[in-house]
Amino acid sequence: MRPWSQSMVRPMRATVASMDFERQSPGVAALSLAGLVLAWQAASTLTADPSVLPSPAAVARIVVHLAEMGDLAHHISATLFRVAGAFGLAFALGALLGGVMGRSRRLDRWLDPWLVVFLNVPALVVIVLCYLWIGLNETAAIVAVAVNKTAMVAVTIREGVRALEPRVVEMARLYGMSAAERLWHVTLPQLMPYILASIRNGLAIIWKIVLVVEFLGRSNGVGFQIHLHFQLFDVGTVLAWSFSFVGLMLLIEMALVKPLELRTTAWRRAVS
């Protein structure tokens, strides 16, 4: 094994146990969420009007009823498909654009005004224009959401590329690492905090924009259901649909994003 490989692998092995120790305890997360539910229950009790703010138990019963009818899985899967499609497209385009702009000052000067424009164009305008230009279909829905998020990803990744430590890259080159090895062992570990920030912000913002897309021009999905029950002044069902998808996003955070963060940033704890 090469000297640089031994120096990289040794601290990673030494931190496996610390990763398990530092991983967020499920008990702590459960207690934190229980506190949120108790605050909701207290607010519901003080309001004393189920039509304004139903209790957590009442909303939970609605969720169970929707699940038993099959509506919950049908509409959440439709929204999740749009979120995944828009996130994948926005992240790929934004990461590519941000990486290029971070490495080229000249290109960054030319394209930075474009990013400012797209960052400030209202999401509602982009959605309406995509529906008018492309039609009331899935392609327009996904493109509208992706256009709204791409600039945000590009800005985050650009700043990450600018923050790369050139001396570390040069040291890796002197140790004889290939371009692929430098990317995997040097560049990506430094970029991971920015990539993870893009993932978290992307998922949180994209699913909210997807709800607006469904609210305006889709016949299924969580946004469509919220629109339907908003017209019926059914606060309980609106909350049931909202918190069902929030729960799914929380599950994705705890099961996928958080473990990815712990694994890819272990080297920081190893060298600190």
Backbone bond lengths (Angstrom), bond angles and torsions (degrees), N, CA, C in turn:
res aa  C-N    CA-C-N  psi(-1)  N-CA   C-N-CA  omega(-1)  CA-C   N-CA-C  phi
1 M - - - 1.473 - - 1.524 109.78 -
2 R 1.299 117.60 140.01 1.451 120.97 -179.04 1.528 111.14 -67.46
3 P 1.363 116.80 154.45 1.467 119.16 179.16 1.517 113.36 -56.77
4 W 1.357 115.85 -40.76 1.468 117.53 -178.96 1.506 111.49 -66.92
5 S 1.358 116.93 -31.70 1.465 120.32 179.53 1.515 110.76 -68.65
6 Q 1.345 116.65 -41.05 1.456 120.04 178.45 1.527 110.95 -62.87
7 S 1.331 116.46 -41.38 1.464 119.75 -179.06 1.510 111.77 -67.70
8 M 1.341 117.34 -29.65 1.468 120.69 178.61 1.530 110.47 -77.53
9 V 1.347 116.79 -43.12 1.464 120.84 -171.35 1.508 111.54 -75.53
10 R 1.357 117.80 -37.13 1.451 121.29 -174.66 1.525 112.91 -57.28
11 P 1.347 119.05 -50.98 1.471 118.08 178.72 1.509 113.26 -65.88
12 M 1.344 116.79 -29.65 1.463 118.60 178.25 1.522 110.38 -65.51
13 R 1.352 117.07 -41.65 1.455 119.92 178.03 1.521 111.23 -65.79
14 A 1.335 115.98 -36.18 1.461 119.83 -176.97 1.512 112.65 -69.01
15 T 1.323 117.62 -17.03 1.473 120.30 -175.72 1.511 113.88 -104.82
16 V 1.325 118.73 6.00 1.470 120.08 179.94 1.516 110.19 -60.89
17 A 1.361 115.85 -45.25 1.460 119.10 -179.66 1.522 111.30 -66.25
18 S 1.338 116.76 -39.15 1.463 119.28 -179.83 1.511 111.87 -66.61
19 M 1.353 117.67 -30.99 1.460 120.48 176.21 1.514 110.43 -61.87
20 D 1.345 117.01 -43.65 1.458 120.29 178.87 1.523 110.90 -64.47
21 F 1.340 116.45 -37.12 1.454 119.74 -178.96 1.521 111.82 -69.67
22 E 1.375 115.57 -38.04 1.457 119.82 -174.88 1.525 112.52 -83.96
23 R 1.343 117.08 -13.03 1.455 118.51 -179.53 1.529 109.28 -61.03
24 Q 1.303 116.21 137.26 1.459 121.27 -176.67 1.516 110.41 -59.28
25 S 1.312 115.63 128.68 1.454 121.35 -178.79 1.518 110.07 -68.67
26 P 1.348 117.37 133.12 1.469 118.97 176.24 1.519 112.19 -59.60
27 G 1.357 115.74 -31.40 1.456 119.07 179.21 1.516 112.28 -64.83
28 V 1.336 116.59 -40.89 1.469 120.74 178.70 1.521 110.33 -64.11
29 A 1.351 115.85 -44.76 1.466 119.69 179.15 1.524 110.86 -61.66
30 A 1.326 116.26 -41.49 1.465 120.03 -179.63 1.521 111.34 -64.39
31 L 1.336 116.62 -41.83 1.465 120.15 179.06 1.537 110.92 -65.59
32 S 1.326 115.98 -39.40 1.462 119.56 178.81 1.520 110.79 -62.48
33 L 1.332 116.65 -46.07 1.459 120.03 179.05 1.527 111.50 -66.87
34 A 1.338 116.23 -33.82 1.466 119.27 176.98 1.521 110.83 -63.24
35 G 1.332 116.75 -37.16 1.452 120.01 176.42 1.518 111.88 -63.18
36 L 1.359 115.93 -38.77 1.464 119.56 177.41 1.529 110.72 -64.04
37 V 1.335 116.71 -41.15 1.464 120.59 179.44 1.535 110.33 -65.28
38 L 1.326 116.63 -39.51 1.469 119.76 178.68 1.528 111.22 -64.39
39 A 1.339 116.07 -39.05 1.469 118.91 177.11 1.523 110.35 -64.12
40 W 1.329 116.35 -40.09 1.474 121.04 176.76 1.524 109.83 -61.61
41 Q 1.348 116.66 -44.98 1.458 120.69 -179.36 1.528 110.70 -62.24
42 A 1.328 116.25 -40.78 1.461 119.65 179.30 1.526 110.92 -64.38
43 A 1.333 117.06 -42.62 1.462 120.44 178.57 1.522 111.04 -64.16
44 S 1.333 115.88 -38.73 1.467 119.78 178.33 1.526 111.27 -65.27
45 T 1.320 115.96 -39.72 1.468 120.22 179.53 1.526 110.63 -66.13
46 L 1.319 116.34 -42.81 1.463 120.01 179.85 1.525 111.44 -66.29
47 T 1.330 115.69 -36.76 1.468 119.22 178.44 1.521 111.54 -67.15
48 A 1.346 114.73 -40.31 1.475 121.68 176.84 1.520 112.89 57.27
49 D 1.349 115.45 33.27 1.461 120.04 178.50 1.530 108.33 -146.51
50 P 1.335 117.93 99.80 1.468 120.88 -177.24 1.524 113.86 -59.41
51 S 1.330 117.01 -23.86 1.458 119.25 179.30 1.525 111.99 -74.75
52 V 1.337 116.39 -18.60 1.459 121.35 178.16 1.529 110.92 -96.20
53 L 1.316 117.50 -49.58 1.467 122.62 178.88 1.517 109.04 -145.66
54 P 1.333 117.43 94.39 1.462 120.22 177.77 1.522 111.35 -68.60
55 S 1.297 116.74 159.48 1.460 121.87 -178.82 1.528 111.03 -74.19
56 P 1.334 117.42 162.14 1.472 119.46 175.90 1.525 112.89 -57.59
57 A 1.322 116.74 -37.89 1.460 119.72 179.68 1.529 111.20 -63.95
58 A 1.316 116.93 -40.38 1.471 120.22 179.63 1.521 110.83 -65.50
59 V 1.326 116.92 -41.93 1.465 120.28 178.39 1.522 110.39 -66.71
60 A 1.329 116.77 -38.16 1.467 120.40 178.48 1.528 110.97 -62.21
61 R 1.313 117.60 -38.43 1.467 120.69 177.81 1.533 110.83 -64.33
62 I 1.314 116.97 -36.88 1.465 120.17 177.60 1.523 110.25 -66.25
63 V 1.332 116.84 -41.25 1.470 121.00 178.48 1.523 110.29 -60.62
64 V 1.329 116.51 -45.34 1.470 120.46 179.11 1.526 110.51 -61.43
65 H 1.320 116.57 -41.93 1.469 120.52 179.40 1.540 111.07 -63.13
66 L 1.331 116.55 -42.65 1.469 120.13 178.74 1.525 111.09 -64.88
67 A 1.316 116.00 -37.51 1.464 120.00 178.91 1.527 110.90 -67.06
68 E 1.319 117.07 -41.15 1.463 120.77 179.64 1.524 111.65 -64.65
69 M 1.322 117.77 -34.93 1.466 120.81 178.81 1.530 112.53 -76.76
70 G 1.346 117.36 -16.10 1.464 121.01 -178.07 1.506 114.10 91.16
71 D 1.334 116.96 -5.06 1.466 120.08 -179.41 1.523 111.94 -67.52
72 L 1.324 116.55 -36.52 1.463 120.46 -175.49 1.524 110.88 -61.07
73 A 1.322 116.92 -50.56 1.468 120.09 -178.35 1.525 111.12 -65.31
74 H 1.324 116.73 -39.35 1.467 120.56 -177.51 1.526 111.74 -63.09
75 H 1.312 117.12 -49.87 1.464 119.93 -174.51 1.534 112.05 -78.66
76 I 1.322 117.48 -35.39 1.466 118.95 177.60 1.522 110.51 -66.95
77 S 1.329 118.17 -38.77 1.465 120.24 178.62 1.528 110.79 -64.14
78 A 1.340 117.50 -35.74 1.465 120.64 177.30 1.522 110.82 -64.60
79 T 1.333 116.56 -44.91 1.465 120.19 178.37 1.519 111.08 -65.88
80 L 1.330 116.86 -41.78 1.464 120.80 -179.00 1.521 111.01 -63.52
81 F 1.324 117.60 -37.14 1.469 121.00 176.41 1.528 110.80 -60.90
82 R 1.320 116.77 -44.01 1.473 120.21 179.89 1.526 111.16 -68.16
83 V 1.324 116.67 -39.40 1.465 119.95 178.21 1.527 110.17 -62.55
84 A 1.329 116.93 -46.01 1.460 120.49 -178.39 1.530 111.26 -64.39
85 G 1.327 116.87 -43.52 1.461 120.08 -179.85 1.516 112.08 -64.71
86 A 1.328 116.65 -45.84 1.469 120.22 -179.39 1.518 111.39 -68.09
87 F 1.334 116.91 -39.72 1.464 119.77 179.98 1.529 111.07 -65.77
88 G 1.327 117.29 -44.32 1.456 120.06 179.53 1.521 111.93 -60.81
89 L 1.327 116.82 -44.40 1.465 120.92 179.86 1.525 111.21 -66.66
90 A 1.328 117.04 -46.14 1.468 120.64 -178.42 1.516 111.42 -65.41
91 F 1.321 117.21 -40.15 1.456 119.82 -177.77 1.524 110.98 -69.51
92 A 1.331 117.51 -42.08 1.467 120.43 179.79 1.526 110.92 -62.95
93 L 1.328 116.98 -48.92 1.473 120.38 -179.39 1.525 111.43 -67.74
94 G 1.329 116.67 -42.85 1.457 120.18 -178.64 1.518 112.77 -66.41
95 A 1.335 117.27 -40.87 1.460 120.39 178.82 1.517 111.17 -65.55
96 L 1.334 117.02 -41.15 1.458 120.46 178.20 1.528 110.92 -64.08
97 L 1.323 116.44 -47.56 1.462 120.71 -179.55 1.526 111.51 -64.71
98 G 1.335 116.63 -44.42 1.457 120.27 179.93 1.515 112.63 -65.04
99 G 1.338 116.73 -38.39 1.456 119.94 178.54 1.515 112.33 -64.33
100 V 1.332 116.12 -42.72 1.464 120.44 179.74 1.531 110.48 -67.29
101 M 1.329 116.95 -43.12 1.463 120.19 -179.13 1.526 111.50 -68.14
102 G 1.326 116.93 -33.12 1.451 119.85 179.03 1.516 113.26 -68.82
103 R 1.324 116.79 -27.45 1.464 121.30 -178.40 1.525 112.63 -92.01
104 S 1.322 117.70 -22.28 1.463 120.74 -176.65 1.525 110.26 -119.85
105 R 1.325 116.58 108.36 1.456 120.83 179.11 1.531 111.44 -64.50
106 R 1.316 116.23 -38.19 1.469 119.40 -179.04 1.520 110.30 -64.63
107 L 1.323 117.21 -47.10 1.463 120.37 178.54 1.527 110.96 -64.33
108 D 1.317 116.28 -35.89 1.465 119.89 179.26 1.527 111.02 -63.36
109 R 1.336 117.64 -39.76 1.470 120.05 178.98 1.520 111.77 -63.20
110 W 1.333 117.04 -34.92 1.461 120.54 -179.47 1.532 112.45 -77.42
111 L 1.325 116.51 -37.94 1.467 119.61 -173.23 1.526 113.78 -93.66
112 D 1.318 117.58 -15.79 1.464 119.26 -178.58 1.537 112.55 -57.97
113 P 1.352 119.49 -41.70 1.484 117.89 176.34 1.521 112.72 -59.99
114 W 1.335 116.93 -33.85 1.460 119.45 177.27 1.527 110.43 -62.07
115 L 1.349 116.17 -43.91 1.458 119.69 179.29 1.520 111.12 -61.44
116 V 1.321 116.33 -41.58 1.469 120.23 179.63 1.526 110.26 -61.59
117 V 1.328 116.73 -41.40 1.463 120.80 178.83 1.523 110.63 -62.14
118 F 1.340 116.77 -50.34 1.467 119.78 -177.03 1.523 112.03 -69.56
119 L 1.333 117.79 -27.93 1.456 119.92 176.20 1.522 111.72 -68.28
120 N 1.315 116.97 -26.67 1.466 120.63 -173.53 1.526 114.33 -106.73
121 V 1.336 117.70 -7.10 1.464 119.17 174.08 1.530 108.36 -70.27
122 P 1.324 119.13 126.01 1.471 120.59 -178.96 1.527 111.92 -59.11
123 A 1.317 115.44 139.49 1.467 120.60 180.00 1.524 110.95 -58.54
124 L 1.334 116.30 -37.08 1.462 120.12 -178.91 1.523 110.84 -61.07
125 V 1.333 117.48 -39.03 1.467 120.87 179.84 1.522 110.51 -64.79
126 V 1.324 116.63 -44.86 1.466 120.69 179.89 1.529 110.18 -61.97
127 I 1.317 116.91 -43.22 1.470 120.75 -179.44 1.523 110.80 -61.82
128 V 1.326 116.70 -47.65 1.469 120.70 -179.02 1.529 110.65 -62.63
129 L 1.334 117.00 -43.32 1.460 120.08 179.81 1.524 111.77 -64.07
130 C 1.315 117.56 -41.32 1.473 120.22 178.65 1.519 111.04 -64.24
131 Y 1.325 117.32 -39.56 1.461 120.06 176.87 1.539 110.79 -65.25
132 L 1.335 116.75 -37.76 1.469 119.89 179.99 1.527 111.39 -71.76
133 W 1.325 117.37 -39.64 1.461 120.92 -175.23 1.526 112.82 -83.38
134 I 1.342 117.11 -39.39 1.467 121.13 -174.33 1.525 111.92 -99.38
135 G 1.327 116.27 -34.39 1.457 120.62 -178.83 1.515 110.88 117.15
136 L 1.313 116.17 167.95 1.463 121.84 179.55 1.527 109.29 -82.42
137 N 1.326 116.65 74.87 1.459 121.50 -177.60 1.526 110.51 -141.36
138 E 1.336 115.37 177.38 1.461 120.38 -176.82 1.525 112.10 -65.69
139 T 1.319 116.81 -35.78 1.462 119.91 179.84 1.523 110.87 -60.04
140 A 1.330 116.18 -46.99 1.465 120.11 178.95 1.522 110.93 -62.28
141 A 1.321 117.44 -40.22 1.463 121.10 -178.92 1.528 111.02 -62.20
142 I 1.327 116.76 -47.32 1.465 120.60 -177.52 1.522 111.17 -70.27
143 V 1.331 117.10 -42.47 1.471 120.40 179.70 1.528 110.53 -62.99
144 A 1.314 117.55 -41.72 1.467 120.52 -179.08 1.518 111.27 -60.49
145 V 1.313 116.71 -43.47 1.462 120.22 -179.73 1.525 110.33 -69.48
146 A 1.329 117.32 -42.50 1.465 120.82 -179.03 1.522 111.47 -62.75
147 V 1.340 117.34 -41.35 1.471 120.56 179.14 1.525 110.41 -61.51
148 N 1.316 116.79 -38.61 1.464 120.20 179.93 1.524 112.77 -66.46
149 K 1.327 118.52 -28.33 1.463 121.24 -173.20 1.518 113.49 -101.37
150 T 1.331 119.06 -22.18 1.461 121.40 -173.75 1.522 112.46 -56.84
151 A 1.328 117.79 -44.39 1.462 121.03 -177.79 1.523 111.30 -62.67
152 M 1.316 118.29 -36.71 1.456 121.28 -179.87 1.523 110.62 -66.74
153 V 1.328 116.88 -41.21 1.462 120.33 176.71 1.520 110.18 -64.14
154 A 1.322 116.58 -43.06 1.467 120.91 -178.37 1.522 110.96 -60.58
155 V 1.311 117.86 -42.92 1.464 121.19 -179.73 1.526 110.67 -62.84
156 T 1.329 116.86 -44.59 1.468 120.45 -178.39 1.524 111.50 -64.85
157 I 1.332 116.56 -46.96 1.467 119.93 -179.09 1.529 110.25 -67.23
158 R 1.312 118.07 -37.14 1.469 120.92 177.50 1.522 111.06 -58.18
159 E 1.325 116.18 -44.47 1.459 118.93 179.14 1.516 111.31 -66.41
160 G 1.332 117.22 -34.24 1.461 119.75 176.59 1.515 112.35 -65.36
161 V 1.318 116.76 -42.53 1.465 120.84 178.39 1.528 110.41 -64.49
162 R 1.319 117.52 -39.26 1.465 120.82 178.00 1.527 111.57 -64.78
163 A 1.336 116.76 -29.96 1.464 120.77 -177.10 1.527 113.09 -84.29
164 L 1.330 118.48 -3.60 1.459 120.45 179.36 1.525 110.29 -59.25
165 E 1.317 116.41 139.79 1.459 121.81 -179.54 1.529 109.74 -85.12
166 P 1.324 118.40 107.90 1.466 120.04 -175.59 1.524 113.67 -63.97
167 R 1.348 117.66 -28.36 1.461 119.71 -179.06 1.525 111.47 -68.14
168 V 1.337 116.78 -33.51 1.462 119.82 177.08 1.525 110.21 -67.63
169 V 1.338 116.12 -42.15 1.457 120.40 178.27 1.525 110.55 -62.54
170 E 1.328 116.56 -41.40 1.458 120.69 179.50 1.527 110.96 -66.28
171 M 1.321 117.03 -39.58 1.460 120.52 177.32 1.524 110.80 -61.66
172 A 1.342 116.20 -42.95 1.465 119.83 178.32 1.514 110.96 -61.85
173 R 1.324 116.79 -38.06 1.465 120.43 178.22 1.530 110.41 -65.17
174 L 1.322 116.92 -40.40 1.469 121.00 179.74 1.526 111.64 -66.46
175 Y 1.320 116.93 -30.25 1.463 120.57 177.50 1.529 112.31 -78.80
176 G 1.310 116.97 0.86 1.457 120.59 175.35 1.506 115.43 85.11
177 M 1.327 118.32 18.89 1.458 120.64 178.41 1.527 109.60 -72.64
178 S 1.320 115.46 140.32 1.456 120.09 177.29 1.525 110.01 -74.52
179 A 1.330 116.42 170.63 1.461 120.44 179.97 1.527 111.35 -60.54
180 A 1.342 116.50 -41.28 1.469 120.33 179.17 1.520 110.72 -65.46
181 E 1.337 117.00 -40.44 1.459 120.23 179.11 1.523 111.56 -67.54
182 R 1.317 117.48 -38.21 1.470 120.02 177.18 1.525 110.72 -64.39
183 L 1.336 115.84 -39.94 1.466 119.78 178.43 1.515 110.82 -62.02
184 W 1.332 116.69 -45.68 1.462 121.71 -173.44 1.530 112.02 -75.64
185 H 1.343 117.03 -42.92 1.462 121.06 -172.40 1.522 114.43 -96.02
186 V 1.328 118.79 -18.63 1.459 121.04 -174.51 1.526 111.75 -118.58
187 T 1.332 116.67 -52.67 1.465 119.76 -173.37 1.529 111.94 -74.28
188 L 1.310 117.34 -52.68 1.465 120.35 -176.37 1.532 112.83 -60.79
189 P 1.352 120.08 -43.19 1.474 117.93 177.25 1.524 113.17 -58.30
190 Q 1.332 117.65 -36.03 1.469 119.72 178.01 1.534 111.71 -72.53
191 L 1.328 116.47 -29.99 1.462 120.60 -178.15 1.526 113.30 -84.70
192 M 1.332 118.27 -15.40 1.460 120.31 -172.25 1.525 114.25 -57.03
193 P 1.355 120.77 -40.08 1.478 117.72 176.93 1.525 112.73 -58.59
194 Y 1.321 116.65 -36.51 1.465 120.68 179.72 1.535 110.58 -74.57
195 I 1.322 116.54 -37.93 1.462 120.48 177.25 1.524 110.24 -64.55
196 L 1.342 116.39 -44.39 1.461 120.16 179.43 1.526 111.44 -65.12
197 A 1.331 116.39 -37.28 1.468 118.92 176.19 1.520 110.59 -62.90
198 S 1.341 116.88 -39.99 1.462 120.30 177.79 1.521 111.30 -65.01
199 I 1.326 116.54 -38.63 1.462 120.25 179.55 1.522 110.70 -64.91
200 R 1.330 115.97 -48.21 1.458 119.57 -177.97 1.528 111.40 -64.42
201 N 1.320 115.57 -50.57 1.463 118.88 179.48 1.522 111.44 -63.06
202 G 1.337 115.02 -38.84 1.462 119.44 -178.86 1.510 112.18 -62.06
203 L 1.332 116.66 -49.42 1.464 119.74 -179.35 1.525 111.05 -63.19
204 A 1.337 116.38 -40.98 1.464 119.40 -177.46 1.520 112.10 -67.22
205 I 1.331 116.25 -41.35 1.466 119.66 -176.39 1.519 111.13 -80.96
206 I 1.330 116.44 -40.81 1.459 119.73 -175.33 1.521 111.78 -62.73
207 W 1.330 117.80 -41.89 1.462 116.82 -177.14 1.525 110.94 -68.62
208 K 1.340 116.64 -28.85 1.468 118.57 176.11 1.532 110.73 -69.08
209 I 1.347 116.41 -39.94 1.466 119.22 178.38 1.528 110.39 -68.88
210 V 1.340 116.36 -35.13 1.468 119.91 176.86 1.526 110.50 -59.73
211 L 1.316 117.11 -38.17 1.468 119.74 177.78 1.524 111.28 -61.03
212 V 1.339 116.47 -39.46 1.467 119.72 177.64 1.533 109.98 -66.13
213 V 1.327 116.61 -41.92 1.471 121.05 177.27 1.520 110.40 -57.96
214 E 1.331 116.42 -45.85 1.466 120.19 179.71 1.524 111.21 -70.00
215 F 1.297 116.07 -34.75 1.468 121.56 178.06 1.532 110.54 -59.68
216 L 1.344 115.59 -39.17 1.466 120.11 -173.32 1.525 113.92 -88.94
217 G 1.350 117.26 -34.89 1.453 115.76 -169.26 1.504 118.32 -149.69
218 R 1.337 118.86 21.05 1.458 120.43 177.43 1.524 109.97 -121.58
219 S 1.328 115.68 156.71 1.460 120.84 -178.50 1.521 112.28 -106.30
220 N 1.319 116.90 11.96 1.461 121.54 174.41 1.520 108.53 -153.57
221 G 1.322 116.06 175.14 1.451 121.04 -179.00 1.520 112.35 102.01
222 V 1.327 115.10 167.04 1.463 121.04 -177.53 1.530 110.75 -63.88
223 G 1.329 117.45 -41.24 1.463 120.27 179.41 1.514 112.51 -61.73
224 F 1.333 116.80 -39.66 1.462 120.90 177.41 1.529 110.60 -62.58
225 Q 1.329 116.67 -43.01 1.460 120.47 179.98 1.524 111.73 -66.77
226 I 1.333 117.08 -39.07 1.466 120.01 177.00 1.529 110.26 -63.17
227 H 1.333 116.40 -41.38 1.465 120.56 177.32 1.530 110.44 -61.09
228 L 1.322 116.29 -44.59 1.466 120.79 -178.59 1.523 111.42 -60.85
229 H 1.318 116.70 -47.98 1.465 119.81 -175.82 1.523 112.17 -80.46
230 F 1.329 117.46 -19.93 1.463 120.12 170.06 1.531 109.96 -63.13
231 Q 1.338 116.34 -41.00 1.457 119.79 178.52 1.525 112.04 -65.36
232 L 1.345 115.95 -25.28 1.461 121.02 178.99 1.527 112.00 -92.42
233 F 1.342 117.34 1.48 1.465 122.58 -178.10 1.532 111.59 56.48
234 D 1.336 115.72 37.63 1.469 122.27 -178.31 1.530 108.64 -99.69
235 V 1.333 116.60 87.70 1.466 121.25 -175.78 1.520 110.97 -64.96
236 G 1.315 117.60 -39.46 1.461 120.83 -177.60 1.521 112.24 -59.78
237 T 1.331 117.03 -45.72 1.463 120.14 -179.03 1.526 111.31 -71.00
238 V 1.334 116.67 -34.83 1.470 119.60 175.21 1.525 109.71 -60.35
239 L 1.334 117.11 -44.73 1.463 120.19 178.14 1.520 111.79 -66.78
240 A 1.321 116.39 -36.09 1.465 119.63 179.85 1.522 111.18 -62.22
241 W 1.324 117.13 -46.49 1.466 120.29 177.92 1.524 111.18 -65.37
242 S 1.310 117.19 -41.81 1.460 120.70 -178.02 1.519 111.51 -63.13
243 F 1.330 116.77 -51.64 1.459 119.99 -175.67 1.526 112.40 -73.48
244 S 1.310 117.84 -22.20 1.471 119.53 174.59 1.525 110.28 -63.39
245 F 1.337 115.75 -45.15 1.465 117.90 -179.21 1.527 110.73 -75.65
246 V 1.331 117.88 -34.39 1.464 120.06 174.74 1.528 110.11 -59.50
247 G 1.329 116.45 -40.91 1.462 120.26 177.41 1.517 112.04 -61.81
248 L 1.331 116.82 -39.13 1.462 120.37 177.61 1.523 110.60 -64.88
249 M 1.332 117.54 -42.62 1.462 120.64 179.21 1.526 111.13 -66.63
250 L 1.327 117.26 -34.70 1.465 120.53 175.50 1.522 110.47 -65.11
251 L 1.319 116.41 -38.98 1.470 120.33 177.29 1.524 111.08 -63.67
252 I 1.325 117.02 -41.44 1.462 120.60 177.57 1.530 110.71 -62.65
253 E 1.322 116.82 -41.02 1.465 121.57 178.25 1.528 111.02 -60.82
254 M 1.324 116.44 -47.85 1.464 120.10 -174.92 1.521 112.72 -75.82
255 A 1.331 116.70 -33.47 1.465 119.67 -175.10 1.518 113.37 -90.66
256 L 1.332 118.32 -26.05 1.467 120.17 -174.75 1.530 113.15 -120.07
257 V 1.333 116.93 -54.98 1.469 120.04 -172.04 1.528 111.22 -70.39
258 K 1.320 117.80 -46.25 1.466 120.51 -178.28 1.527 111.89 -63.65
259 P 1.335 120.25 -47.71 1.472 118.62 175.87 1.528 113.14 -60.66
260 L 1.334 117.02 -36.51 1.466 119.63 176.58 1.524 110.61 -62.43
261 E 1.324 116.58 -41.26 1.460 120.06 178.98 1.522 111.36 -63.10
262 L 1.331 117.11 -44.95 1.459 120.36 -179.39 1.526 111.80 -63.45
263 R 1.317 116.74 -39.13 1.466 120.12 -177.72 1.521 111.61 -72.36
264 T 1.305 117.09 -41.69 1.469 119.84 -172.83 1.518 113.50 -85.05
265 T 1.326 117.61 -13.40 1.474 119.74 178.45 1.524 111.96 -111.76
266 A 1.340 117.09 13.99 1.472 119.78 179.18 1.525 111.30 -62.27
267 W 1.326 117.54 -31.50 1.461 119.87 -178.37 1.516 112.10 -62.88
268 R 1.349 117.67 -28.90 1.465 119.50 178.44 1.522 110.89 -66.21
269 R 1.329 116.45 -41.06 1.466 119.54 177.96 1.512 110.79 -70.00
270 A 1.340 116.40 -29.42 1.459 119.30 -178.54 1.523 111.96 -69.80
271 V 1.321 117.09 -34.24 1.472 120.05 -175.90 1.528 112.56 -96.92
272 S 1.342 116.87 -5.81 1.471 119.41 -178.28 1.520 110.68 -85.23
